[in-house]
């Protein structure tokens, strides 16, 4: 039996467990929840999933979902 754990990996290296399975290029808030498009504000912290890695060893599967910060200028472009 394999136990799967999903992780958000922030740009500074911190990790947070999540129930969400994200896709590359998804834009999420600080807790990994999808942002509605257009985003409610350009003055918010938002991340983009840029890489997903699966690490499996001895019955454990870790799904690492790497995030990068989305600049305010890009959020502004999504609003208009």
N, C-alpha and C positions, 0 to 999 in steps of 0.2 A: 504494500500500500504506500502511495506517495502523498505526502502532505505538501500542498502548494501555498506559498506565502507571497503576497504581492507587496512591493515596496515602491515608494516614491523616493527618488534620490535627488536631492536639491543640489544646486551649483556649488555650495560650500561643503558638500560631502555628507551632510546629515541625511538620515533615512527615517521615513515614517511609514508604518504599515498601513495598507489601505485594502479595501474590499474591491475597489474598481480595477478593471482591466482596461487600460487605455490603449490608444493607437498612436503611432508616430504622427506628429503635427496636430494632435489635440491640444487645445488651449484650455488650461485649467486655473483655478484659483489656488490659494495657499494650501488648501486642504485636499486638493486633487479632484474637486468637483468641476464639471464642465462649465465653462462660461457661456452664457447666451450670446449669440451674435446678432446684432452688434453689442459689444460689451456695454454695461451700464455707465461706465466712466473710463476715461483714459488715465485717471489718477488712482489706479489700483495696482496691486501686485498680481501679476499674471505670469504663468509659466507655459512653455511649450514642451511637449514630449519630443525629444530629438533622437532617442535611442532606447531600445528595449533589449535586455539581455536575460537569458534564462540560464541559471546555474543549478545543476542537479548533482546531488551527492547523497548516497545512503538513504534513500526514501524521502528526501526533502527536495523540493523544487522551489527556488527563489526566483521570482520574476522581478527584475530590477528595471524600473521605468525612470529613465534619466530626464531631468527637467533643465531647461535653460530659461533665464529671465526674458520676458518679452518687453522691449523698451516702450515707453509711453508714446513715442512717435508712431510706432506700429499699431498700437491700440487705437490711436487717433484715426489712423487710416481705415481701420475696420469699422469705425463709427459712421463714416460718411461714404 
